[in-house]
Amino acid sequence: MRHTFNARQATTLPIAGSPERVRLFLGDPRHLVEALLDADRVRQLEAGRFVVRMSPIQALNVQITPEVELEIVTDRQSRVLLKAVGCRIHGNNWIDRNFDLSFEGCLFPRGMETTDGVELVGDANLEVSIGMPPLLQFTPKSIVEGIGNTITKGVLTAIDRSLRRKLPARFQQWQQEQYLTEEIAELSAERSSMHQQPI
């Protein structure tokens, strides 16, 4: 018997910065990955494609560790689009063969600048379909669905919590690095101009 669990999470997040800076920041998907995940749990395959090893999940005496391949792109409207394009389950070969995961998310500037900066709006949808191992097929459906829906919702809640806590801080760090880079470039240009002036 297969069970399907669904969860959706919406978020609104203020970012203290100019629209131009925020759009430039969102143009690099690595910033979002760094805000959402610990460095030891993510591996970049190529530009815009990452493998994420999720935290172990334990329920009904079964422990699994999902590994999800994510595709992250930013379109011309500065919308960051996330999509799961693959998934493996470590810890239980039977579940790995009977497990399907669908994940899509979006994060984008709302289009209005506030006195505090820019407001980002996000939405994520997660669907998990799983076939129960033979030893658990007689577990009451209500118990399985209760546990499955709780875990699925918990994953999105954890993502939202991490995004709110880390993304503004990561943006401020990046913005300071940009300011420093610009100041160094200006100083270099001034020195170069002074050296070129005739004595």
N, C-alpha and C positions, 0 to 999 in steps of 0.2 A: 504494500500500500504506500502511495506517495502522499506527502503533505506539502502544501504550499503556504508560505508565510509572506506577508507584505507589510511594509512600513514606509511612511513618508515623513520628511522633516523639512520645515521651512525655517528660514532664519533671516534676520535683518541685523546688519553690522555697520556701525559708524567707523569711518577711517579718517583720521585727522591729517588731511593733505589736499593738495589741489587736484582737480580732475585730471590734469595732464600727467601729474606724477602717479596717480593711482592707475591710470590706464597703462602707463609704461611699466609699472610694477606687475600688473596682471598679465602683461604680455609674455612673461617668463613663467611657465608652469612650475618651475622648481621652487618658486617662492611659496606657492600653495602647498606643495608636497612637504616642504620644510615646516610649514605651520601645522599641518595635519598629523605628521608622522615623525617618530624618532628615527634618527639617521641609520641606526642599526637594523631597522625593519623595512627599509626600502632600498631598491637597487634600480638604477636607471639603465634601460636597455638601449635606448636611442632617444633622440629629441622627441619629447612629448609622450614617451612610453616608459612605464615604470612597473616593477614587480613589487608588490606589497605583501609582507608576511604579517598577518593579523595576529592578535593575541589569542592564545589557546581558549577554546570554548568547551566547557564541560557540562553535560546534562544527561540524565538517565544513565549514569555510569559509563558514558562514552565521552572521550576527549578527542577533539579534532583541532587542527591548526590550518585554517584556510590561507591559501596564497593566491592573491588576485593580481591579474595583469591589468593595469589601468592605462587608458589613453586619455591624455589631457591636451586640449587645444584651446587657443584663444581666437575668436573670430574678429571681424573688422569692427564690431560694435563693443569690443572689449569684454565680451561674454566668455567666461571660462567654462568649457564644457568637459565634463568627466564621464567616462564610460568604461565599464568592465568589459574586457574583450577576451578574458580567459580566467579560469579558476582551477586550482588543484587543492585537494584535501590531504594533508599529512596526518598520519596517526591512525587511519582506518581505510584500508584499501577498498572495502566493500562500499563505504559511504562515498569515497572518491568516484567510484564508477556510477553512483546513483545520486549525484548531487549536481544541481544546476543553480547558477547565481546570475541575476541580472541587476545591474546598478547603473543609474544615470543621475548626474547632478549638474547643476548650473549655478554660477555665481557671477553677478554683473552689477555695475553701477546703476542705480535707479534712474539716473538722468537729471537729478536735481542736486545742486550744491547747497549745503547748509552752512551755517556760521561756524560749525565745528569741523567741516570737511565734506566728505563724500559718503553717501549711504550705499552700502552694498546689500543686495538682496540675493538670497540663495534658496535652492530647492533641491531635494534629493529623494530618490525613490529606490527602494531595495526590495527585491523579490527573491526568495529562496525556495527551491523545490527539492525535496529530499525523499528518498526511499528508505524506509526504516529497516535496519538489520533484522534478520529472522528472529533473534532473541527478544526483540522489542516490538514485534508486530502485534502482540496482544495487549500492549499498553493502551489504555483508554484514549480515544481520540481527543477528548477534551483536555486531558493532561498534556498530550503531545503538542496540541495547538496552543495551549496556554504558555508552555515553556518556549516554543518556537517563536511566537509573536513577541514575547518579552525579550528574547535574545535579539531578534531582528530590530526591534525598536531601540534596544540598548546600544546597538552598533551605531545607528544614526545619531542618537543622543550624544554618544561619546565623540563622534566627529564634530557635531555642532559645538560642543563644549570646548574642544581643542581649538577649533577655528576661532571662536570668540576670545579665547585666552591668548593665543599665539600669533594670529595674523596681524592685529594692530601693532604688536611689539616688533614683529618681523618687518613690517612696513617702515616703522620709525627707524629701525637699524639700517635698512636699505637706503632710506632717504638721507640719513646722516652720511652714509658712504658716498652717495651721489653728490652731496654738497661738498664733501672733502675732495672728491675727484674733480669737480668743477673748479674749486679754488686752486688746486694744484695746476690745472690746465691754464687758468688765467694768469697765474704767476709765471709759468713757463713762457706763455705768449708775451708777457710784459718784458721778461728778461731777454727773450729773443729779439724783440723790437728794439730794446736799448742797445744791444750788441750790434745791430745793423745800422744804427744811426752814425753818420760820419762824424769824426772827431774834429 
